[in-house]
Amino acid sequence: MEDLSYYEILEISQTADKSTIKKAYRKMAKKYHPDRNPDDKECEHKFKLCNEAYQVLSDDRQRSIYDRYGKEGLQNSGGARSGGGGFGGFGGFGDISDLFDEMFGGGQRQQSRADADKYPLDLGVEMSISFKEAVFGCEKEINYTYKTPCKSCKGSGAKDGKQTVCSQCGGKGQVYVRQGFMTFSQTCPVCHGEGTMPSEKCPDCGGLGYNEVKESVTVKVPAGVDSENRLRVSGKGNIGKRGNRGDLYVTFYVEQDDTFIRNGDDIHIEVPVFFTQAVLGETITIPSLSGELDLNLKVGTKDKQTFTFRHEGVESVHGHGKGDLIAHINITYPKKLNDEQKEMLEKLQESFGIESKPHESVFESAFEQVKGWFKKEH
């Protein structure tokens, strides 16, 4: 897009009048504005180019120089750029400020700003629950604090409701910052987007416009909830100026269990197995969410081998049935042997013959090959 002319960037002809230029800029700026394309670097770059094109083509002097000499003419022109890097001939900072208001509804925002609440009506809290409570469900009491408009100032934050226009933004709620040839809008840091300020702070709420109230509510935690799942409690959030109340959102965080490891609706469990149990095969009892299960170890069970028990996991909170329980075998070996145990194992090993030394048959040809590498050449 950098290779395009300013006219091509705004998709207009070279004979376009100021009204057409302004209309085209509004269309392109809306399309590529960063607020409407968050985290989109390409749109942000195109927005800058549109802004640059508009600032030149909307000014007769800059446009005349550009039409004759192009961008180089603007750079070399004595009055084309101001010392701060911006276009000195642009038709006033207020023009683009008004244009932004017109494009993004500044007038409408200002009209409804007085009625707007100073805080979101929906309220979020976090709750920690045990593994058991998450799996089987429970009832929990939540103690929290919600906001309600100050009765003295009716939520305005001003004593007797008296407000003055913000001197920083002039009542727009937005300020405009120039960086080079770019102009950005941002929420006024003084009035926080209100456009007005209290002539005197309300003594009952300290100018906040609201008071905080403590409340408790009992919620039914459904079986199968997992960490970061949210539960909505209708009509238990903050209260707005018109008396409407938001919702309370409870985000759960499930504590870990010493035995079971949860992955979605599946449950994993590590089963320690002595090496003789794995070699001989044996049926052992393991714990599950429903009680006990029999795990049948076959002869020659391997380390890290898994056994799946269908529908022995967690009940899906979304109604998709139960998950599975997956048992992971962890073979353990003796750390010490007495003389009798050592003798018995040696006899056992001898009884298997060549089968007890699989490495010999596997590496036999490799041994001969390696020996040949080191024979002296004659």
Residue, then its C-alpha position, 0 to 999 in steps of 0.5 A: m500500500e506504501d507504493l500507492s499514491y495518496y489518491e489510490i490509498l483513499e480510492i479516489s480520483q485526482t479531481a476529487d473535491k474536499s467533500t469526496i476526500k473527506k467521505a473517502y477518508r471516513k470510509m477507509a478510517k472506519k475500515y482500518h481503525p485500530d479499535r475495530n481491528p485490535d492486534d492487527k498490525e496490517c490494518e494499523h499500518k493501513f490506517k496510518l497511511c490513510n491518515e497521512a493521505y487525508q492530511v495532505l489531500s485535505d489541505d490545498r497547499q499540501r495537495s498542490i505540492y504533492d500533485r506537482y512533485g509527489k512525496e519528495g516535494l512535501q519533504n523538501s518544501g520549506g513549510a511542508r512539514s513542521g519541526g515536530g514531524g507533523f504536516g504543518g499545513f494541515g487544516g487544524f487539530g480540531d478538524i480531525s478531532d471533529l471528524f473522529d467524533e462524527m465517525f465513531g459517534g462522539g455526539q451520541r456518546q456525549q448525550s448518553r454519557a451522563d446516564a452511563d454507569k461508572y462500573p460494569l453491571d456484571l461482577g466476577v468472583e473466584m472460588s476454590i473448591s476441592f477435587k471431590e466437590a468438583v467431581f460430585g457437585c456441592e452447595k457453596e456459600i459465596n461472600y462478596t461485595y457489589k456496587t450500588p449507586c450513591k443515593s446522595c448524588k444519584g451515581s454522579g459522584a458530584k455533590d448535589g449532582k452539580q457537574t462542570v465540563c472537563s477542561q481537558c477534553g472539553g466534554k468530549g470524553q476523548v483526547y487526541v494525541r499526535q505522533g508525527f503525522m498520525t493522530f490517535s484518540q484515547t479516553c480522557p485521563v482526567c474525566h475517564g471518558e465522562g466528559t464532565m467532572p464534579s464541581e465538588k465531590c459527593p461527601d457520602c461516596g467520595g466522588l466515586g458515585y457508588n457505595e459497596v454492599k456486602e452480600s452472601v449467596t448460596v450456589k449449587v455447584p454442578a457435578g463435573v465442573d473444572s478449573e476456569n469453568r464459570l457459573r452465572v448467578s442471575g441478578k446478583g451483580n452490581i446495581g446500575k443507576r436505573g435500578n437494573r442489576g447485572d449478573l454474578y459470574v463465579t469462576f472455579y479453580v479445582e484443588q489437586d488430588d493426591t491420588f487422581i489426576r484429572n484431564g477433562d472428564d478423564i481420570h488418570i491414576e498411577v499404579p505401583v506394581f512390583f516387578t514379580q507381579a508384572v512378570l507373573g501376572e496378578t489381579i490387584t484392586i485399585p481405587s476409583l471414583s465409584g469405589e474399587l476396581d479389579l485390575n488384571l495384570k497379564v503375564g509380562t505387563k510392561d512398565k508405563q502400560t495403560f489400562t482403560f476403564r470405560h465410563e469410570g471418569v467424571e460426569s460431563v458438566h455439559g451432559h456428554g456422559k462420563g469420561d474414562l479412568i486410565a491406570h498407568i503401570n509403574i513397575t518398581y524393583p527391590k532396592k536391596l537383596n539378601d543372600e537368599q533372594k539373590e541366590m533364588l534370582e540367579k537360579l531363576q535366571e539360569s533356568f531361562g537359559i539363553e532367553s535370560k540374556p537377549h543382548e547376546s543374540v542381538f549384539e553377536s554380529a555387532f561384536e564381530q563387526v566391531k572387532g574387524w574395525f580394529k584389526k591391523e592391516h597387513 
